Amino acid sequence: MEDANKLRLMLFFMIFYLLVFTFISVIEGNYEFIFYSINMTIILVLIGMYRNEISLSVPLAVGFVVMVILHTFGGFIHLHGTRLYDYWLIPNILKYDNVSHFIGAFITSFVAYNLLLFHFDKKKKLKNIILIFLILTISLGIHSINEILEFMAVVFLGASNAVGGYYNNSLDLVFNFLGAFFGGLIILYYYTKKGNSK
């Protein structure tokens, strides 16, 4: 199967997947997830529309699939009576929510890199520090929109118990940074290996 067909298939899968969980949310009266599903669907449509600008590859699309699945599992699956987002993978150290933020920002760092390659002159080499700074800034900026959407869910949908307070928000930002930073380091390694840096 050609990459273009694989990409279309994955995008359709993600949108269908979200529609199924949105339907379940309507039945259960889970308005917070409906709000998130609408936002994610808009993002997926934009990804589809601008797939050339972000150089959407099959591995990157797989990353988006993972992000969508992590999010829906986090909101719907319960382990021992605890919602997966609130479940401690390592007691008092690491939550499922932290891992999902790390992975999301990690994947977004590659989107940031692709955007930079598309919009910058490829003949003009970026310094390592500039490259990683731009990747971090773009990735963290994208994920800050998610935090704003969560705040809107708290204000308009009374989702404070599900979203968490200031401490949870701060942890989200920390794990977003770590994910984007490690993604940036991997990108930097391959960027310098190609001899594109100075």
Secondary structure, 3 states (H helix, E strand, C coil): CCHHHHHHHHHHHHHHHHHHHHHHHHHHCCHHHHHHHHHHHHHHHHHHHCCCCCCCCHHHHHHHHHHHHHHHHHHHCEECCEEHHHCEEECCCEEHHHHHHHHHHHHHHHHHHHHHHHHCCCCCCCCHHHHHHHHHHHHHHHHHHHHHHHHHHHHHHCCHHHHCCHHHHHHHHHHHHHHHHHHHHHHHHHHHHCCCCC
